[in-house]
């Protein structure tokens, strides 16, 4: 055999040997790769099972929060006499009738009030969920508020007689402006709080928000400015700006005012209200110094639910719907005071004008026992510049005023109670003092009666040490 042929045969043998070795190496590599992948798969399955248990535990934790929210909602509506004691536990089943629970939750909570003159309740709730099958646990803590629009002096927009809030204009209590606030000029002040402003706040150096020793809680969607256009941190204001804020949140909760329209009027009428006039025939109601008139004609003995007693006190109760305007007192002529007793809602499809002092017979009963609520489908004008009164103990008016459109309060007026409107116009030296507890004193017939909004301020998972 020639040398050339031997070389070819030897090369073929070497090539086949190399291929065999290469195949063995590749086979080992595939085995190692497969083993590694199987390990990863089993580990991922373990992780997935672990994550599934943690996720289920979180679901049980959220069930605890939902249970507490339900309890708070029922308690606020008077459906249950009290909240369950803190640190209560419930088992969670997959369906009704199951004997074996899938998990459980334990809820702890504490109650607080938002501060200032408000009685807005807040709840710090801690819920721990347990998935029984895996033993996984999750714990979450939330801070939630339960509010109603009547927990505030509420307005869509605010202005003064000269566009600015000037003079000694003062608002004390929880205040919600669904727009910009200011410019505040002169010695205007916002006190008590909490203060919610969806837009910007502009303040002059002589005005104030909060006061030294009594700072307010501030929720603001925009920025805070001084008149020269400079913005500043409300927690750290310039030395010459009187802004005192204890807590600041750069967000504002969403509140939608209730619409006072023909559907609302009809619902109140259908509930059994005293009705004056009709949709096709407007009548105007006048309440004066121990006299009640409709279209100028005196109603000798008044109405059941709206009449003067032998002592000259206006007794009011229930819902009184007037298809037309309502005038209470006169803004000109001799001054007199209309004293009232009872709890009633005066509802107008037109405008309501108050021209004389209107206060309860006994201010100590306000608003828990004696509360007049003025509700207008259009505007309310508190034209009380020349009326009697003008202080907290002797206000020009002690009422709750609710208008679909505008509420205007004239110069030098002191209103004790509250307002809710799309627009609020304040004269110079006007003062509004929100009366704590006024929401609880409202009765059926008030728009959105009993409705509350849950606001979750924050949500935080608590990681166990």
HUFEN-V416232 format. One record per backbone hydrogen bond with DSSP energy under -1.0 kcal/mol. CO is the residue of the C=O (numbers start at 0). NH is the residue of the N-H. If there is no record, write none. Layout:
CO&NH  CO&NH
This chain:
1&5  2&6  3&7  4&8  5&9  6&10  7&11  8&12  9&13  10&14  11&15  12&16  13&17  14&18  15&19  16&20  17&21  18&22  19&23  20&24  21&25  22&26  23&27  24&28  25&29  26&30  27&31  28&32  29&33  30&34  31&35  32&36  33&37  34&38  35&39  36&40  37&41  38&42  39&43  40&44  41&45  42&46  43&47  44&48  45&49  46&50  47&51  48&52  49&53  50&54  51&55  52&56  53&57  54&58  55&59  56&60  57&61  58&62  59&63  60&64  61&65  62&66  63&67  64&68  65&69  66&70  67&71  68&72  69&73  70&74  71&75  72&76  73&78  74&77  87&106  89&104  91&101  91&102  94&97  101&131  102&91  103&129  104&89  105&127  106&86  106&87  107&125  109&123  111&121  114&117  119&113  120&145  121&111  122&143  123&109  124&141  125&107  126&139  127&105  128&137  129&103  130&134  135&130  137&128  138&461  139&126  140&459  141&124  142&456  142&457  143&122  144&454  146&452  147&150  148&151  152&175  153&420  154&177  156&423  158&425  159&162  161&163  164&184  165&168  166&186  168&188  169&431  170&190  171&433  173&152  174&195  175&154  176&197  178&198  180&201  182&164  183&203  184&187  187&207  188&170  189&209  190&172  190&192  192&116  193&174  194&218  195&176  196&220  198&221  199&180  200&224  201&183  203&206  207&189  208&243  210&213  213&210  215&245  216&194  217&248  218&196  222&200  223&231  224&202  225&228  229&225  232&235  237&240  240&242  241&208  243&215  246&217  248&219  260&264  261&265  262&266  263&267  264&268  265&269  268&271  273&320  275&322  280&277  283&294  284&326  285&292  286&328  287&289  290&287  291&298  292&285  293&296  296&293  298&301  302&305  304&316  305&302  306&314  308&311  312&308  313&340  314&306  317&344  318&273  319&346  320&275  321&323  321&348  322&282  323&349  324&284  325&352  326&286  327&354  337&358  338&313  339&360  340&315  341&370  342&317  343&372  344&319  345&374  346&321  347&376  349&377  350&325  351&380  352&327  353&382  356&337  357&397  358&339  361&364  362&365  364&368  364&369  370&343  371&399  372&345  373&401  374&347  375&403  377&404  378&351  379&407  380&353  380&382  381&383  381&409  383&386  393&389  393&390  395&357  396&415  398&417  399&373  400&419  401&375  404&421  404&422  405&379  406&424  407&381  408&426  412&430  413&395  413&396  414&432  416&434  417&400  418&153  419&402  420&155  422&406  423&158  424&408  425&160  426&429  427&411  429&169  430&414  431&171  432&416  434&437  438&441  442&445  445&448  447&450  452&146  454&144  457&142  459&140
